Amino acid sequence: MNDLLHLGALALAAIGAGSLIGIRRGVGAPEIAAAVLMLAGMSDAMTVALLPPVVWFAVMVPTAIALAIRCRVPAALEGRRAQAGGMLSAHLALGLVSTAALILLMAAIPATGVAGAGASSAHSHGGGSGMPQVLSVALGLGAILLSAIALRAEPSWLHRVHHTTMAASTVAMAAIVAF
């Protein structure tokens, strides 16, 4: 089941990144780079694991902060009209943080899986043993909520495809951790 969720999350992320490249208005190189970074991190973490999850976390979180700062810079300082892709940049920034957190949480799952760990895991770790599941569910629900807001704000069907596939990919990754 986890293999199907991994494959689904990667496929959805690839579709989302592809649709982002097709959007002409409000998308710049930083947004495309953020989507490619998420796809690369997910691909590595879910397949060959060339880099440790903490490295992906250390790269994605500062990138998310930089992207969030970029979308908050006043339009007057940029010398152009208000950025049409403000929601897109914010969505990508939060997507980077969610992806980074979920990559770390997936790495914390034992090889036998969370369900296979059984009661001995809960006993030896006390009350905090369910925290990865709670956090992953919160990240999945947050992605759904943000995508619903973005879908109402974005006019283009490519924007909508991007937001929907990003949310679905995040939910698939969250399901890997939660179940």
JOWOWO-V93076 format. One record per helix or strand of 2 or more residues. SS is the DSSP state (@ for helix, = for strand). FROM is the first residue (numbers start at 1). TO is the last residue. If there is no record, write none. Layout:
SS | FROM | TO
SS | FROM | TO
This chain:
@ | 2 | 22
@ | 29 | 46
@ | 53 | 72
@ | 75 | 78
@ | 86 | 108
@ | 114 | 153
@ | 157 | 178
